[in-house]
Amino acid sequence: MSPNQSGDAHVDWSVVHRSNFESAAFGPNKWIQKGIDLFESAKLLEPKIQALWSYWRSKSEGKPAAHVSNHYLGPYFMLLSFCVENFLKAALIQSGSAQYKRDFRSCLESGARSGKCFPSDLKTHDLFDLSVKASLILHEGEEDLLRRLSRCAEWAGRYPSPLRYEEMSGAERFSDGEDYSLSWFGGCDVEKLNSFIPSLPQRLGLHTRHWEEKAP
Protein backbone atom coordinates (compact mmCIF):
# COMPACT_ATOMS: atom_id res chain seq x y z
CA MET A 1 0.00 0.00 0.00
CA SER A 2 1.40 3.40 -0.91
CA PRO A 3 1.61 6.31 1.59
CA ASN A 4 -1.26 8.02 -0.23
CA GLN A 5 -3.43 4.92 0.04
CA SER A 6 -2.66 4.48 3.70
CA GLY A 7 -3.71 8.04 4.42
CA ASP A 8 -0.48 8.99 6.26
CA ALA A 9 1.43 10.76 3.48
CA HIS A 10 1.35 13.94 5.56
CA VAL A 11 3.11 12.31 8.50
CA ASP A 12 6.81 13.08 8.86
CA TRP A 13 7.87 9.76 10.32
CA SER A 14 11.37 11.01 11.00
CA VAL A 15 9.90 13.52 13.45
CA VAL A 16 7.72 10.83 15.02
CA HIS A 17 10.62 8.40 15.46
CA ARG A 18 12.83 11.13 16.89
CA SER A 19 10.15 12.12 19.38
CA ASN A 20 9.66 8.50 20.44
CA PHE A 21 13.43 8.07 20.70
CA GLU A 22 13.85 11.12 22.93
CA SER A 23 11.00 9.96 25.14
CA ALA A 24 12.64 6.56 25.64
CA ALA A 25 16.25 7.67 25.81
CA PHE A 26 15.88 10.74 27.98
CA GLY A 27 13.11 9.66 30.35
CA PRO A 28 14.12 7.61 33.42
CA ASN A 29 11.04 5.38 33.56
CA LYS A 30 11.98 3.28 30.53
CA TRP A 31 15.45 2.69 31.95
CA ILE A 32 14.03 1.76 35.35
CA GLN A 33 11.61 -0.72 33.81
CA LYS A 34 14.34 -2.26 31.69
CA GLY A 35 16.44 -2.70 34.83
CA ILE A 36 13.55 -4.47 36.53
CA ASP A 37 13.02 -6.70 33.48
CA LEU A 38 16.67 -7.73 33.46
CA PHE A 39 16.70 -8.45 37.20
CA GLU A 40 13.61 -10.62 37.02
CA SER A 41 15.00 -12.46 33.98
CA ALA A 42 18.25 -13.18 35.81
CA LYS A 43 16.27 -14.52 38.77
CA LEU A 44 15.03 -17.34 36.54
CA LEU A 45 18.63 -18.49 36.16
CA GLU A 46 19.44 -18.24 39.85
CA PRO A 47 18.58 -21.88 40.71
CA LYS A 48 21.05 -22.96 38.02
CA ILE A 49 23.76 -20.81 39.61
CA GLN A 50 23.04 -22.14 43.09
CA ALA A 51 23.20 -25.70 41.76
CA LEU A 52 26.57 -24.94 40.17
CA TRP A 53 27.97 -23.52 43.41
CA SER A 54 26.73 -26.60 45.25
CA TYR A 55 28.40 -28.90 42.71
CA TRP A 56 31.72 -27.05 42.89
CA ARG A 57 31.56 -27.02 46.69
CA SER A 58 30.99 -30.76 46.80
CA LYS A 59 33.86 -31.37 44.37
CA SER A 60 36.24 -29.23 46.43
CA GLU A 61 35.31 -31.22 49.53
CA GLY A 62 35.82 -34.53 47.74
CA LYS A 63 32.17 -35.47 47.92
CA PRO A 64 30.35 -37.27 45.09
CA ALA A 65 28.09 -35.02 43.05
CA ALA A 66 26.22 -35.22 39.77
CA HIS A 67 27.87 -33.03 37.15
CA VAL A 68 26.35 -29.56 36.65
CA SER A 69 27.15 -27.74 33.41
CA ASN A 70 28.48 -24.20 33.54
CA HIS A 71 26.20 -22.71 30.87
CA TYR A 72 24.57 -20.00 32.90
CA LEU A 73 27.20 -18.30 35.04
CA GLY A 74 28.32 -15.65 32.54
CA PRO A 75 24.85 -14.83 31.22
CA TYR A 76 23.43 -14.61 34.76
CA PHE A 77 25.96 -12.02 35.92
CA MET A 78 25.80 -10.23 32.57
CA LEU A 79 22.04 -9.75 32.94
CA LEU A 80 22.52 -8.40 36.45
CA SER A 81 25.27 -6.06 35.27
CA PHE A 82 22.92 -4.67 32.62
CA CYS A 83 20.25 -4.29 35.30
CA VAL A 84 22.57 -2.20 37.48
CA GLU A 85 23.64 -0.22 34.42
CA ASN A 86 20.04 0.70 33.63
CA PHE A 87 19.34 1.85 37.19
CA LEU A 88 22.48 3.99 37.29
CA LYS A 89 21.72 5.54 33.91
CA ALA A 90 18.14 6.17 35.01
CA ALA A 91 19.51 8.20 37.90
CA LEU A 92 21.71 10.25 35.57
CA ILE A 93 18.76 10.87 33.26
CA GLN A 94 16.43 11.73 36.12
CA SER A 95 18.73 14.55 37.18
CA GLY A 96 20.01 15.58 33.75
CA SER A 97 17.28 14.80 31.24
CA ALA A 98 16.81 18.38 30.05
CA GLN A 99 20.53 18.88 29.45
CA TYR A 100 20.93 15.55 27.68
CA LYS A 101 18.03 16.47 25.42
CA ARG A 102 19.40 19.95 24.66
CA ASP A 103 22.85 18.59 23.86
CA PHE A 104 21.37 15.86 21.66
CA ARG A 105 19.27 18.32 19.67
CA SER A 106 22.15 20.76 19.31
CA CYS A 107 24.38 17.98 18.03
CA LEU A 108 21.77 16.92 15.47
CA GLU A 109 21.43 20.50 14.28
CA SER A 110 25.17 20.55 13.60
CA GLY A 111 24.62 17.81 11.04
CA ALA A 112 26.01 14.89 13.02
CA ARG A 113 24.38 11.47 12.85
CA SER A 114 22.16 10.58 15.78
CA GLY A 115 24.45 7.80 17.04
CA LYS A 116 27.27 10.31 17.42
CA CYS A 117 24.94 12.60 19.38
CA PHE A 118 23.93 10.05 21.99
CA PRO A 119 25.34 11.09 25.41
CA SER A 120 28.67 9.43 26.18
CA ASP A 121 27.54 8.91 29.80
CA LEU A 122 24.84 6.57 28.53
CA LYS A 123 27.12 4.52 26.26
CA THR A 124 29.50 3.12 28.85
CA HIS A 125 29.30 -0.24 30.67
CA ASP A 126 31.67 0.98 33.41
CA LEU A 127 29.45 0.60 36.44
CA PHE A 128 31.88 2.11 38.91
CA ASP A 129 32.28 5.22 36.77
CA LEU A 130 28.50 5.45 36.43
CA SER A 131 28.07 5.09 40.19
CA VAL A 132 30.43 8.02 40.75
CA LYS A 133 28.58 10.17 38.22
CA ALA A 134 25.26 9.20 39.82
CA SER A 135 26.61 10.14 43.29
CA LEU A 136 25.88 6.68 44.64
CA ILE A 137 27.50 6.21 48.04
CA LEU A 138 29.06 2.76 47.94
CA HIS A 139 29.24 0.46 50.93
CA GLU A 140 32.07 -1.92 51.70
CA GLY A 141 32.67 -4.42 48.89
CA GLU A 142 30.38 -2.72 46.39
CA GLU A 143 33.15 -1.19 44.29
CA ASP A 144 34.56 -4.69 43.84
CA LEU A 145 31.12 -5.98 42.88
CA LEU A 146 30.56 -3.20 40.34
CA ARG A 147 33.94 -3.67 38.71
CA ARG A 148 33.50 -7.43 38.39
CA LEU A 149 30.03 -6.95 36.91
CA SER A 150 31.42 -4.39 34.44
CA ARG A 151 33.96 -6.90 33.16
CA CYS A 152 31.14 -9.39 32.67
CA ALA A 153 29.04 -6.83 30.76
CA GLU A 154 31.85 -5.58 28.56
CA TRP A 155 32.96 -8.99 27.36
CA ALA A 156 33.35 -11.87 29.82
CA GLY A 157 29.64 -12.70 29.96
CA ARG A 158 29.19 -12.89 26.18
CA TYR A 159 32.53 -13.23 24.40
CA PRO A 160 35.55 -15.56 24.80
CA SER A 161 37.99 -12.64 24.80
CA PRO A 162 38.13 -8.86 25.17
CA LEU A 163 39.23 -6.50 22.37
CA ARG A 164 42.54 -5.80 24.12
CA TYR A 165 44.73 -8.67 25.25
CA GLU A 166 45.87 -6.69 28.31
CA GLU A 167 42.39 -7.15 29.78
CA MET A 168 42.90 -10.91 29.92
CA SER A 169 44.84 -10.44 33.16
CA GLY A 170 41.59 -9.69 34.96
CA ALA A 171 43.34 -7.15 37.20
CA GLU A 172 42.23 -3.56 37.66
CA ARG A 173 43.27 -0.66 39.86
CA PHE A 174 40.63 0.31 42.41
CA SER A 175 39.97 3.70 43.96
CA ASP A 176 42.31 2.84 46.86
CA GLY A 177 45.22 2.62 44.42
CA GLU A 178 45.59 -1.15 44.73
CA ASP A 179 45.18 -3.74 41.97
CA TYR A 180 42.59 -6.50 42.44
CA SER A 181 41.38 -9.45 40.38
CA LEU A 182 38.05 -9.17 38.59
CA SER A 183 38.03 -12.60 36.95
CA TRP A 184 35.96 -14.47 39.50
CA PHE A 185 32.54 -14.81 41.05
CA GLY A 186 31.79 -16.66 44.26
CA GLY A 187 28.90 -18.35 46.00
CA CYS A 188 28.27 -15.32 48.20
CA ASP A 189 27.77 -13.02 45.19
CA VAL A 190 24.20 -14.18 44.60
CA GLU A 191 23.20 -13.14 48.11
CA LYS A 192 25.11 -9.86 47.77
CA LEU A 193 23.38 -8.98 44.51
CA ASN A 194 19.96 -9.92 45.86
CA SER A 195 20.56 -7.31 48.54
CA PHE A 196 22.44 -4.70 46.51
CA ILE A 197 20.29 -4.45 43.39
CA PRO A 198 16.86 -4.03 45.04
CA SER A 199 18.39 -1.33 47.24
CA LEU A 200 19.45 0.78 44.27
CA PRO A 201 16.16 2.52 43.39
CA GLN A 202 15.82 3.97 46.88
CA ARG A 203 19.52 4.83 47.16
CA LEU A 204 19.44 6.55 43.76
CA GLY A 205 16.14 8.32 44.36
CA LEU A 206 14.35 6.41 41.61
CA HIS A 207 10.61 5.81 41.63
CA THR A 208 9.50 2.23 41.04
CA ARG A 209 5.75 1.77 40.71
CA HIS A 210 5.20 -1.93 40.17
CA TRP A 211 8.25 -3.55 41.71
CA GLU A 212 8.33 -4.65 45.30
CA GLU A 213 11.24 -3.06 47.10
CA LYS A 214 13.38 -5.84 48.53
CA ALA A 215 16.01 -3.67 50.16
CA PRO A 216 16.61 -4.36 53.86
RODO-2510 file (C-alpha; in nm, 4 decimals, decimal comma):
residues 216
     n   res          X          Y          Z
     1     m     0,0000     0,0000     0,0000
     2     s     0,1402     0,3403    -0,0911
     3     p     0,1614     0,6313     0,1591
     4     n    -0,1259     0,8023    -0,0230
     5     q    -0,3426     0,4916     0,0039
     6     s    -0,2657     0,4484     0,3703
     7     g    -0,3707     0,8040     0,4424
     8     d    -0,0484     0,8989     0,6259
     9     a     0,1433     1,0764     0,3475
    10     h     0,1349     1,3945     0,5557
    11     v     0,3113     1,2308     0,8495
    12     d     0,6814     1,3082     0,8860
    13     w     0,7875     0,9759     1,0320
    14     s     1,1373     1,1007     1,0999
    15     v     0,9899     1,3524     1,3451
    16     v     0,7721     1,0828     1,5024
    17     h     1,0621     0,8404     1,5455
    18     r     1,2831     1,1133     1,6886
    19     s     1,0149     1,2121     1,9382
    20     n     0,9664     0,8500     2,0441
    21     f     1,3426     0,8072     2,0698
    22     e     1,3848     1,1122     2,2929
    23     s     1,0999     0,9958     2,5144
    24     a     1,2639     0,6560     2,5641
    25     a     1,6254     0,7667     2,5805
    26     f     1,5881     1,0741     2,7984
    27     g     1,3114     0,9665     3,0350
    28     p     1,4118     0,7614     3,3418
    29     n     1,1040     0,5384     3,3561
    30     k     1,1980     0,3277     3,0527
    31     w     1,5448     0,2693     3,1950
    32     i     1,4034     0,1762     3,5347
    33     q     1,1612    -0,0725     3,3808
    34     k     1,4342    -0,2259     3,1686
    35     g     1,6444    -0,2704     3,4825
    36     i     1,3553    -0,4474     3,6525
    37     d     1,3019    -0,6700     3,3477
    38     l     1,6671    -0,7726     3,3464
    39     f     1,6705    -0,8454     3,7195
    40     e     1,3612    -1,0620     3,7017
    41     s     1,4999    -1,2462     3,3984
    42     a     1,8252    -1,3175     3,5815
    43     k     1,6272    -1,4516     3,8767
    44     l     1,5025    -1,7338     3,6544
    45     l     1,8635    -1,8491     3,6155
    46     e     1,9439    -1,8236     3,9850
    47     p     1,8584    -2,1884     4,0709
    48     k     2,1054    -2,2963     3,8024
    49     i     2,3760    -2,0812     3,9608
    50     q     2,3037    -2,2141     4,3089
    51     a     2,3204    -2,5699     4,1760
    52     l     2,6572    -2,4937     4,0170
    53     w     2,7972    -2,3520     4,3415
    54     s     2,6734    -2,6599     4,5254
    55     y     2,8404    -2,8895     4,2711
    56     w     3,1720    -2,7047     4,2891
    57     r     3,1559    -2,7021     4,6686
    58     s     3,0995    -3,0765     4,6801
    59     k     3,3862    -3,1371     4,4374
    60     s     3,6238    -2,9232     4,6429
    61     e     3,5314    -3,1221     4,9530
    62     g     3,5822    -3,4532     4,7737
    63     k     3,2168    -3,5469     4,7924
    64     p     3,0351    -3,7273     4,5086
    65     a     2,8086    -3,5016     4,3052
    66     a     2,6223    -3,5220     3,9773
    67     h     2,7869    -3,3026     3,7145
    68     v     2,6346    -2,9563     3,6650
    69     s     2,7154    -2,7738     3,3407
    70     n     2,8479    -2,4205     3,3543
    71     h     2,6205    -2,2715     3,0867
    72     y     2,4565    -1,9996     3,2901
    73     l     2,7202    -1,8300     3,5045
    74     g     2,8317    -1,5652     3,2540
    75     p     2,4848    -1,4825     3,1216
    76     y     2,3432    -1,4609     3,4759
    77     f     2,5962    -1,2021     3,5923
    78     m     2,5803    -1,0232     3,2566
    79     l     2,2042    -0,9748     3,2937
    80     l     2,2523    -0,8398     3,6447
    81     s     2,5274    -0,6057     3,5274
    82     f     2,2921    -0,4671     3,2620
    83     c     2,0247    -0,4293     3,5298
    84     v     2,2570    -0,2203     3,7483
    85     e     2,3640    -0,0220     3,4423
    86     n     2,0039     0,0701     3,3634
    87     f     1,9341     0,1845     3,7188
    88     l     2,2481     0,3988     3,7288
    89     k     2,1724     0,5542     3,3914
    90     a     1,8137     0,6166     3,5007
    91     a     1,9510     0,8196     3,7904
    92     l     2,1706     1,0245     3,5572
    93     i     1,8764     1,0874     3,3262
    94     q     1,6428     1,1726     3,6123
    95     s     1,8727     1,4551     3,7181
    96     g     2,0013     1,5582     3,3750
    97     s     1,7282     1,4801     3,1238
    98     a     1,6812     1,8381     3,0051
    99     q     2,0531     1,8883     2,9452
   100     y     2,0926     1,5553     2,7682
   101     k     1,8029     1,6470     2,5419
   102     r     1,9397     1,9947     2,4665
   103     d     2,2849     1,8585     2,3856
   104     f     2,1365     1,5864     2,1661
   105     r     1,9265     1,8316     1,9666
   106     s     2,2154     2,0759     1,9311
   107     c     2,4376     1,7983     1,8029
   108     l     2,1773     1,6922     1,5471
   109     e     2,1427     2,0501     1,4277
   110     s     2,5170     2,0548     1,3597
   111     g     2,4616     1,7813     1,1044
   112     a     2,6011     1,4894     1,3023
   113     r     2,4381     1,1474     1,2851
   114     s     2,2155     1,0579     1,5781
   115     g     2,4449     0,7800     1,7042
   116     k     2,7270     1,0315     1,7417
   117     c     2,4943     1,2597     1,9377
   118     f     2,3933     1,0047     2,1989
   119     p     2,5337     1,1088     2,5415
   120     s     2,8669     0,9426     2,6181
   121     d     2,7542     0,8914     2,9798
   122     l     2,4843     0,6569     2,8527
   123     k     2,7120     0,4520     2,6262
   124     t     2,9496     0,3116     2,8846
   125     h     2,9303    -0,0244     3,0668
   126     d     3,1672     0,0983     3,3410
   127     l     2,9448     0,0595     3,6442
   128     f     3,1885     0,2113     3,8913
   129     d     3,2278     0,5222     3,6769
   130     l     2,8500     0,5450     3,6426
   131     s     2,8065     0,5086     4,0188
   132     v     3,0428     0,8018     4,0755
   133     k     2,8581     1,0171     3,8224
   134     a     2,5259     0,9196     3,9817
   135     s     2,6613     1,0140     4,3287
   136     l     2,5883     0,6677     4,4640
   137     i     2,7496     0,6206     4,8042
   138     l     2,9060     0,2760     4,7941
   139     h     2,9241     0,0459     5,0929
   140     e     3,2072    -0,1922     5,1695
   141     g     3,2669    -0,4425     4,8893
   142     e     3,0383    -0,2718     4,6390
   143     e     3,3150    -0,1194     4,4292
   144     d     3,4559    -0,4695     4,3839
   145     l     3,1117    -0,5983     4,2876
   146     l     3,0558    -0,3203     4,0335
   147     r     3,3940    -0,3666     3,8713
   148     r     3,3504    -0,7429     3,8390
   149     l     3,0034    -0,6946     3,6913
   150     s     3,1416    -0,4387     3,4445
   151     r     3,3957    -0,6900     3,3155
   152     c     3,1143    -0,9387     3,2667
   153     a     2,9039    -0,6825     3,0765
   154     e     3,1847    -0,5582     2,8562
   155     w     3,2961    -0,8995     2,7356
   156     a     3,3349    -1,1873     2,9820
   157     g     2,9640    -1,2703     2,9955
   158     r     2,9192    -1,2893     2,6183
   159     y     3,2535    -1,3233     2,4395
   160     p     3,5547    -1,5555     2,4801
   161     s     3,7989    -1,2636     2,4802
   162     p     3,8131    -0,8859     2,5166
   163     l     3,9230    -0,6502     2,2371
   164     r     4,2544    -0,5804     2,4118
   165     y     4,4729    -0,8672     2,5251
   166     e     4,5868    -0,6685     2,8311
   167     e     4,2393    -0,7153     2,9782
   168     m     4,2903    -1,0911     2,9922
   169     s     4,4842    -1,0438     3,3155
   170     g     4,1588    -0,9688     3,4956
   171     a     4,3337    -0,7151     3,7202
   172     e     4,2232    -0,3557     3,7657
   173     r     4,3270    -0,0661     3,9856
   174     f     4,0635     0,0308     4,2409
   175     s     3,9972     0,3703     4,3960
   176     d     4,2308     0,2841     4,6861
   177     g     4,5216     0,2622     4,4418
   178     e     4,5585    -0,1154     4,4732
   179     d     4,5176    -0,3744     4,1968
   180     y     4,2595    -0,6503     4,2444
   181     s     4,1384    -0,9451     4,0376
   182     l     3,8053    -0,9171     3,8591
   183     s     3,8034    -1,2595     3,6951
   184     w     3,5956    -1,4467     3,9499
   185     f     3,2538    -1,4815     4,1053
   186     g     3,1786    -1,6661     4,4262
   187     g     2,8902    -1,8348     4,5996
   188     c     2,8274    -1,5323     4,8197
   189     d     2,7766    -1,3024     4,5191
   190     v     2,4196    -1,4180     4,4596
   191     e     2,3205    -1,3139     4,8107
   192     k     2,5114    -0,9862     4,7770
   193     l     2,3378    -0,8981     4,4511
   194     n     1,9962    -0,9922     4,5860
   195     s     2,0556    -0,7308     4,8545
   196     f     2,2442    -0,4705     4,6506
   197     i     2,0291    -0,4448     4,3394
   198     p     1,6858    -0,4030     4,5041
   199     s     1,8390    -0,1329     4,7241
   200     l     1,9450     0,0783     4,4268
   201     p     1,6159     0,2523     4,3386
   202     q     1,5818     0,3969     4,6882
   203     r     1,9515     0,4834     4,7157
   204     l     1,9440     0,6553     4,3764
   205     g     1,6138     0,8324     4,4360
   206     l     1,4349     0,6411     4,1613
   207     h     1,0609     0,5814     4,1628
   208     t     0,9504     0,2232     4,1039
   209     r     0,5755     0,1772     4,0710
   210     h     0,5197    -0,1927     4,0167
   211     w     0,8254    -0,3552     4,1706
   212     e     0,8326    -0,4653     4,5296
   213     e     1,1242    -0,3061     4,7101
   214     k     1,3385    -0,5836     4,8533
   215     a     1,6007    -0,3665     5,0162
   216     p     1,6605    -0,4358     5,3858
***
